[in-house]
Amino acid sequence: MEEINRSGKHGILMQNCSKLSVSGVTDVDSFDEKQIKLFTDCGELSIYGEDLHVNEMSVESGNVSVEGTISALIYGDKNAKKRPGLISRLLR
């Protein structure tokens, strides 16, 4: 069994407001074509845009790759209580 990489490092790389790579993702709460809600080592991250698609989502590495027209990245409260996300619900 592989060990999950939770080194506590969070990073974002965006190219031309159309490709986004996020590391340090601990959970995915929800996603649709206009909004993606992630939980990272730095708190909740909401990604807003149009035609958003999650291309890669790796629980093991904590990496998420998104494509579409990205218009905003907004961090929420790091200490806010989160409800069980999509990954947690799938792994039950």
KEMARKE-603304 format. One record per residue: x, y, z of N, C-alpha, C in turn; residue number from 1. Coordinates in nm, 4 decimals. Example, Ala and Ser with C-alpha at 12.3 -4.5 7.8 and 13.67 -1.06 7.14 Angstrom:
// KEMARKE-603304
        npx        npy        npz       capx       capy       capz        cpx        cpy        cpz     n
     1.3190    -0.5690     0.7800     1.2300    -0.4500     0.7800     1.3200    -0.3300     0.7800     1
     1.2850    -0.2250     0.7080     1.3670    -0.1060     0.7140     1.2900     0.0030     0.7870     2
***
This chain:
// KEMARKE-603304
        npx        npy        npz       capx       capy       capz        cpx        cpy        cpz     n
     0.0838    -0.1186     0.0000     0.0000     0.0000     0.0000     0.0884     0.1252     0.0000     1
     0.0565     0.2213    -0.0874     0.1345     0.3435    -0.0971     0.0980     0.4399     0.0148     2
     0.1991     0.5141     0.0590     0.1764     0.6145     0.1613     0.1250     0.7422     0.0951     3
     0.0240     0.8036     0.1527    -0.0332     0.9261     0.0976     0.0622     1.0418     0.1261     4
     0.0927     1.1200     0.0227     0.1841     1.2328     0.0342     0.1105     1.3534     0.0904     5
     0.1283     1.3803     0.2173     0.0678     1.4963     0.2836     0.1798     1.5768     0.3488     6
     0.2680     1.6314     0.2668     0.3846     1.7017     0.3176     0.3512     1.8411     0.3694     7
     0.2278     1.8850     0.3547     0.1893     2.0164     0.4033     0.2247     2.1275     0.3059     8
     0.2604     2.0936     0.1829     0.2956     2.1944     0.0837     0.1797     2.2146    -0.0128     9
     0.1418     2.3403    -0.0264     0.0317     2.3767    -0.1145     0.0859     2.4721    -0.2199    10
     0.0486     2.4490    -0.3437     0.0933     2.5369    -0.4507    -0.0101     2.5460    -0.5607    11
    -0.0020     2.6557    -0.6361    -0.0922     2.6785    -0.7485    -0.0085     2.7235    -0.8678    12
    -0.0370     2.6643    -0.9822     0.0258     2.7051    -1.1074    -0.0856     2.7255    -1.2096    13
    -0.0972     2.8488    -1.2617    -0.2015     2.8774    -1.3592    -0.1361     2.9269    -1.4883    14
    -0.1865     2.8760    -1.6003    -0.1374     2.9155    -1.7314    -0.2502     2.9789    -1.8117    15
    -0.2316     3.1050    -1.8501    -0.3248     3.1774    -1.9381    -0.4700     3.1754    -1.8895    16
    -0.4922     3.1698    -1.7624    -0.6274     3.1675    -1.7045    -0.7131     3.0550    -1.7616    17
    -0.6482     2.9492    -1.8125    -0.7257     2.8389    -1.8693    -0.6817     2.7017    -1.8184    18
    -0.5644     2.6921    -1.7588    -0.5167     2.5666    -1.7006    -0.4677     2.5952    -1.5602    19
    -0.5095     2.5112    -1.4669    -0.4749     2.5310    -1.3270    -0.4321     2.3986    -1.2670    20
    -0.3181     2.4000    -1.1979    -0.2713     2.2833    -1.1228    -0.2620     2.3233    -0.9772    21
    -0.3227     2.2446    -0.8898    -0.3235     2.2728    -0.7465    -0.2646     2.1532    -0.6744    22
    -0.1673     2.1776    -0.5865    -0.1108     2.0714    -0.5031    -0.1466     2.0987    -0.3575    23
    -0.1342     1.9981    -0.2747    -0.1696     2.0124    -0.1337    -0.3187     2.0060    -0.1098    24
    -0.3926     1.9420    -0.2007    -0.5381     1.9275    -0.1867    -0.5665     1.8101    -0.0926    25
    -0.6462     1.8358     0.0098    -0.6799     1.7317     0.1060    -0.8172     1.6713     0.0808    26
    -0.9052     1.7461     0.0124    -1.0387     1.6947    -0.0157    -1.1044     1.7808    -0.1235    27
    -1.1977     1.7216    -0.1959    -1.2776     1.7937    -0.2954    -1.4210     1.7937    -0.2451    28
    -1.4772     1.9136    -0.2272    -1.6128     1.9248    -0.1742    -1.7156     1.9109    -0.2853    29
    -1.7008     1.9880    -0.3920    -1.7976     1.9833    -0.5023    -1.7349     2.0446    -0.6267    30
    -1.7927     2.0092    -0.7405    -1.7480     2.0724    -0.8639    -1.8573     2.0664    -0.9694    31
    -1.8649     2.1723    -1.0488    -1.9505     2.1778    -1.1663    -1.8819     2.2691    -1.2677    32
    -1.9500     2.3080    -1.3725    -1.8877     2.3860    -1.4791    -1.8566     2.5300    -1.4406    33
    -1.9121     2.5788    -1.3278    -1.8908     2.7177    -1.2875    -1.8133     2.7334    -1.1576    34
    -1.8069     2.6284    -1.0736    -1.7385     2.6403    -0.9449    -1.6831     2.5057    -0.9014    35
    -1.5612     2.5111    -0.8455    -1.4985     2.3935    -0.7860    -1.4560     2.4321    -0.6453    36
    -1.4961     2.3536    -0.5453    -1.4592     2.3809    -0.4061    -1.3653     2.2710    -0.3584    37
    -1.2438     2.3119    -0.3195    -1.1416     2.2209    -0.2705    -1.1033     2.2579    -0.1276    38
    -1.0500     2.1626    -0.0551    -0.9877     2.1912     0.0734    -0.8398     2.1634     0.0569    39
    -0.7570     2.2617     0.0950    -0.6125     2.2506     0.0807    -0.5471     2.2643     0.2174    40
    -0.4157     2.2509     0.2178    -0.3404     2.2702     0.3419    -0.3489     2.4136     0.3917    41
    -0.3893     2.5072     0.3043    -0.4030     2.6491     0.3412    -0.5477     2.6911     0.3617    42
    -0.6404     2.5968     0.3613    -0.7815     2.6282     0.3811    -0.8656     2.5952     0.2588    43
    -0.9907     2.6373     0.2649    -1.0845     2.6121     0.1552    -1.0475     2.6998     0.0356    44
    -1.0512     2.6418    -0.0849    -1.0223     2.7149    -0.2072    -1.1394     2.6978    -0.3025    45
    -1.1996     2.8099    -0.3439    -1.3075     2.8084    -0.4426    -1.2529     2.8609    -0.5736    46
    -1.2771     2.7857    -0.6802    -1.2345     2.8225    -0.8141    -1.3603     2.8541    -0.8944    47
    -1.3661     2.9747    -0.9526    -1.4825     3.0174    -1.0288    -1.4440     3.0381    -1.1742    48
    -1.5383     3.0108    -1.2645    -1.5134     3.0325    -1.4057    -1.6242     2.9760    -1.4913    49
    -1.5912     2.9493    -1.6159    -1.6858     2.8942    -1.7125    -1.6256     2.7687    -1.7748    50
    -1.7097     2.6720    -1.8035    -1.6673     2.5461    -1.8674    -1.5521     2.4797    -1.7934    51
    -1.5575     2.4773    -1.6604    -1.4509     2.4164    -1.5798    -1.4617     2.2645    -1.5850    52
    -1.3485     2.2006    -1.6040    -1.3412     2.0546    -1.6084    -1.2252     2.0083    -1.5221    53
    -1.2494     1.9111    -1.4367    -1.1434     1.8505    -1.3571    -1.0811     1.7406    -1.4422    54
    -0.9564     1.7609    -1.4826    -0.8874     1.6636    -1.5671    -0.8204     1.5543    -1.4861    55
    -0.7647     1.5917    -1.3725    -0.6938     1.4958    -1.2873    -0.7283     1.5247    -1.1428    56
    -0.7501     1.4188    -1.0669    -0.7774     1.4323    -0.9246    -0.7126     1.3119    -0.8568    57
    -0.6013     1.3339    -0.7880    -0.5270     1.2255    -0.7265    -0.5318     1.2365    -0.5745    58
    -0.5954     1.1408    -0.5117    -0.6031     1.1366    -0.3661    -0.4644     1.1096    -0.3080    59
    -0.3877     1.0243    -0.3738    -0.2569     0.9854    -0.3222    -0.1596     1.1029    -0.3166    60
    -0.1550     1.1818    -0.4237    -0.0577     1.2910    -0.4297    -0.1138     1.4249    -0.3837    61
    -0.2457     1.4378    -0.3786    -0.3076     1.5644    -0.3406    -0.3064     1.6671    -0.4526    62
    -0.2976     1.6199    -0.5775    -0.2941     1.7100    -0.6930    -0.4277     1.7106    -0.7671    63
    -0.4672     1.8304    -0.8117    -0.5873     1.8472    -0.8923    -0.5515     1.9342    -1.0119    64
    -0.5983     1.8938    -1.1301    -0.5746     1.9689    -1.2532    -0.7099     2.0113    -1.3100    65
    -0.7215     2.1401    -1.3436    -0.8474     2.1974    -1.3910    -0.8221     2.2707    -1.5223    66
    -0.9172     2.2601    -1.6155    -0.9133     2.3375    -1.7391    -1.0456     2.4094    -1.7567    67
    -1.0422     2.5226    -1.8238    -1.1608     2.6028    -1.8506    -1.1226     2.7493    -1.8463    68
    -1.2210     2.8362    -1.8454    -1.1957     2.9795    -1.8326    -1.2038     3.0149    -1.6851    69
    -1.0887     3.0357    -1.6224    -1.0819     3.0596    -1.4779    -1.0884     3.2097    -1.4531    70
    -1.1864     3.2520    -1.3712    -1.2041     3.3946    -1.3459    -1.1674     3.4367    -1.2041    71
    -1.1678     3.3422    -1.1072    -1.1353     3.3804    -0.9697    -1.0914     3.2592    -0.8881    72
    -0.9974     3.2844    -0.7982    -0.9545     3.1877    -0.6967    -0.9735     3.2567    -0.5624    73
    -1.0542     3.1978    -0.4755    -1.0845     3.2615    -0.3472    -1.0616     3.1619    -0.2347    74
    -0.9793     3.2042    -0.1370    -0.9551     3.1213    -0.0191    -1.0557     3.1545     0.0898    75
    -1.1007     3.0511     0.1594    -1.1897     3.0682     0.2735    -1.1110     3.0520     0.4025    76
    -1.1833     3.0439     0.5117    -1.1243     3.0322     0.6440    -1.0536     2.8976     0.6594    77
    -0.9277     2.9016     0.6980    -0.8502     2.7788     0.7160    -0.9039     2.6950     0.8311    78
    -0.9608     2.7589     0.9319    -1.0062     2.6886     1.0514    -1.1546     2.6529     1.0483    79
    -1.2214     2.6824     0.9374    -1.3650     2.6528     0.9292    -1.3874     2.5026     0.9304    80
    -1.4928     2.4621     0.9973    -1.5305     2.3207     0.9982    -1.5801     2.2845     0.8604    81
    -1.5315     2.1743     0.8079    -1.5757     2.1328     0.6757    -1.6644     2.0110     0.6877    82
    -1.7571     2.0023     0.5965    -1.8398     1.8832     0.5909    -1.7640     1.7794     0.5082    83
    -1.7968     1.6535     0.5216    -1.7252     1.5524     0.4430    -1.7372     1.5811     0.2941    84
    -1.6239     1.5813     0.2262    -1.6214     1.6124     0.0847    -1.6472     1.4922    -0.0034    85
    -1.6355     1.5146    -0.1323    -1.6628     1.4122    -0.2309    -1.5714     1.2911    -0.2136    86
    -1.4431     1.3153    -0.1949    -1.3474     1.2053    -0.1790    -1.3796     1.1250    -0.0538    87
    -1.4091     1.1923     0.0567    -1.4427     1.1238     0.1815    -1.5692     1.0402     0.1673    88
    -1.6669     1.0951     0.0963    -1.7929     1.0221     0.0774    -1.7714     0.9000    -0.0113    89
    -1.6866     0.9112    -0.1115    -1.6613     0.7984    -0.2019    -1.5832     0.6864    -0.1350    90
    -1.4976     0.7221    -0.0401    -1.4113     0.6223     0.0243    -1.4730     0.5562     0.1455    91
    -1.5958     0.5883     0.1767    -1.6634     0.5237     0.2919    -1.6974     0.3820     0.2627    92
***
